[in-house]
Amino acid sequence: MAVSVQGQNVTFTPPAGAAGLIGDMTDWRKRAPLPVVGGQPITLRLPRGAWVEYAWVDAAGEPFADPDNPQKSLNPWWPYPRAAVVGAYARHPLWLAPEAHLRGTAHRLTWEGGVFPGTRRAVVYTPHGHQPGTALPLYYVQDGVAFYRTGKLGDLMDRAVEGGLMPPAAFVFAEPGDRNAEYYLNPRYLDFLTTEVMPRVEGELVTPSVRGLWGASLGGLTSLFLGAGHPELFSRVASHSGAFIARPGATRDGIIDTVGAGEWLLERLRETPPTHLTVSLDTGILEWLTGPNRRMAGLLADLGLPHQYREYPSGHNWVTWREALPEALLFLQGAG
């Protein structure tokens, strides 16, 4: 038996060749694997309703999928994560409802990058029946392909509008080239949006009544970073599991530091409160960014700024973020 659940106790039985357990419980490779001792199972106490992703590692530290567990997850990065559920992971009613009958339109854009090299791509999603001269909220979404295909944010908007829960909106699903370089507190990403993306979208396809930024992890970091610093452009931000452990130029072993860089953006916003923003924050409780997101939400609460903060019993993955999308969308679209 690969995984057994009794109440909140989850027991992982190692297969042949397993030397350790990694996953949400170890922040994947950010902490050492939980060791397998004498081939014995590993039991963890996890929150009720939790969705936990995991994998085994061999003696060389290489991860592999649990051969006895067919339950995969919404993980686009690696082929080896498997999932276990502590009871039942709650789904939002919008995801349980039928798909909308009246669907929006996807406009695909491609061009050669100027600010950053390479071919750039974006999908502009407009609601059913939209006329370009009609103003409506416009959200620029980082990691666009993932939010469009895996998160199905456009589909979610269609359901919410058809159900009478909110007014329509439009989305620009912009795909990064090198997301670490572009999203890690890089002010040049704003140049990319303003000189390459906005001119191809605004006026031609959408007239924005207000603009928002949307993203997960590093995409959530850059969304709040740029949204807070540019009141002339943005008034709404959605950030899922924002990578708020970050500092300009900080690296760790030659790559960007999302573990020990401190919480630079938190201090910056404490000094210069983003009074123009309405912010939706959320995070999983099985990830290393839970504390930084709680502290960011606490700052917004202390400042009395319009925001919401929600937590989900899962990790740094698309199960968490897809489940968080409905309340983020409804909150931002209910803002004046």
Number of C-alpha atoms within 10 A of each C-alpha: 10 15 18 15 17 10 12 17 15 20 18 21 20 25 17 10 13 22 22 22 25 23 25 22 19 17 18 20 12 12 12 13 20 16 17 19 12 7 15 12 16 17 15 12 13 20 18 15 16 22 25 26 27 24 24 28 22 15 10 7 15 12 24 20 18 25 14 13 14 11 12 16 19 18 16 11 8 10 13 17 26 23 18 23 22 21 15 11 17 12 12 13 9 17 15 8 11 9 15 16 10 14 20 19 16 17 13 12 15 11 13 12 15 13 14 17 10 13 12 18 19 26 21 25 26 26 22 15 10 17 12 16 13 12 16 20 19 26 23 24 29 26 23 25 18 18 23 21 11 16 20 14 22 24 19 20 29 22 23 20 18 18 12 9 13 18 15 20 24 25 28 28 27 23 18 22 16 11 13 15 15 19 25 24 23 16 15 14 19 19 14 16 15 13 13 17 21 15 12 18 21 14 14 11 19 26 19 20 11 16 20 24 27 30 26 27 23 25 29 25 26 29 29 29 24 19 27 25 19 14 14 9 15 23 20 28 28 30 29 31 29 26 25 29 22 23 18 14 12 15 15 11 6 7 11 17 20 22 16 12 17 16 18 15 21 22 13 14 19 15 9 11 18 22 15 17 21 23 28 26 24 26 31 26 20 25 20 24 22 20 14 19 26 17 14 21 22 13 17 23 14 10 14 11 17 15 19 18 20 16 18 20 22 26 26 27 23 20 23 23 27 20 19 24 25 19 17 24 19 16 17 21 16 11 11 6
